[in-house]
Amino acid sequence: MAEPASTSATYAAVAGASLLAMFPGLDAGAVLGAFAGAAVFVMSSNELGVGKKLVFLALAFVAGLIAAPMATTLLATMLPARVQVSAGVGALLASALVIKVLIRLINKADSMDLLTGMKGGGK
């Protein structure tokens, strides 16, 4: 059975995403797609605590909305011309992947020797 706190947080997040979909200028499909992708990302990351999951949910949601046009265009170029890709699908894909890609890039940059001087380790 789900905990009451996590159930309440889920309902609040869904209500917030639904309210954002009503704002003019925001594509409702992109808002719901970004929320769904952020939820998929958070639910697939088992090593994070509850606080970090909430922060990553918000970050993935915003990043999915921002990167939705780019992800939609990239996906449309990879698919046949007769397949139309909606902004919601692009937002879902972007929000599910963008935080994972950024974390991987940060970890890769930390392991490079070029940045040791910035960390205070090189003299």
N, C-alpha and C positions, 0 to 999 in steps of 0.2 A: 504494500500500500504506500502511496506517495506521502511525503511529509506535508503538513499543512503549509509550511513556509514556502516550500518549493512550488506547490500547487498555486498558491497565491501569487508568487512571482511570475509564474508562467501565464496566469490569467492577466496580470497587469501588463506583461510584455506584449501579449496578443492584442489586448485592448489598445495599447499605445501604437502598435504598428497599424491597426485598423484605423485609428484616428488620423495618423499621418497620411494614410491613403486618401483622405478626404481633402487635403490641402491642394489648392490650385497650383499647377506647375509641376506637381509630382505625379508620376505615372503610378497608378494604384498597383498595377502588376509588378512594377519594379520594387515598390515598397514591400509588398508581400513576398516577392521572390528573395529580396535581400534578407528579410527576417527569416524565411525558411532556410536559406543557405547559412545564415549565422547560427541558427538553431542546430543544423546538421553539424557544423564545425564544432560547436560547444559539446554536443552530445557524443561526438566521436573522440574527443580528447579526454581520456580517462585520468591522465596524470595531473590535471589541474584541480585546485581547490574551488570551493563554491564562489568565493570572492573573485578569484581570477576568471572563472567562467562567466560571471556577470559582466566584468570589464571587457573580456574578449567578445562577448555577445554584442555589446554596444559598439565596440570598435569594428567588428566584422559587419554589422548592420550598416554603419555609416560608410565604411569602405566599399561595401557592395553597392550602395546607392551611387557613390562617386564613380566606381569602375564599371557600372552596368553598361554604359554606351560602348566602351572599349571592348568589354567581353562579348557583347552582342555582335559587334563588327567582326571580331576575331573568329567567333563561332560561325558566323554567316559565311566567311571566306573559306572555312574548312568544309562546309556542307555543300551539297549540290544547290544550284541556283533556284530550283523550284521549292526548296525548303525555306520558309520564313521563320526567323528567330525573333521572338518577342523580347522586349526589354526585361520582362520578369524572369525569363530563362537566363539572360545575361547577368542579371543581378544575383540570382541564385548561385550561379557558377562562380561569380566574382567573390561574393561574400563567403562562400564555402572554402575558397582557395587562397584568398589574398593574405590572410593572417598567417596561414601555414607557410606560404612562400616567403613572407617577410621574416618570420622567425628563422627559417632555414638560411636566408641571406645574412641575417645578423650573426647566427652561429658560424657561418662560413667566414664572415669578415673577422670575427673574433679569433679564429684559428689561423688567419694569415699573418705572416711576419711583418707586413707593411704597417700594421696598426699597433705594434708593440711600443713604439715611441709615444703614441698618444695615450696609452694606458699608464705611462710612468715607469714602464719596465725597462726601456732602452736608455742607455747613457752614452 
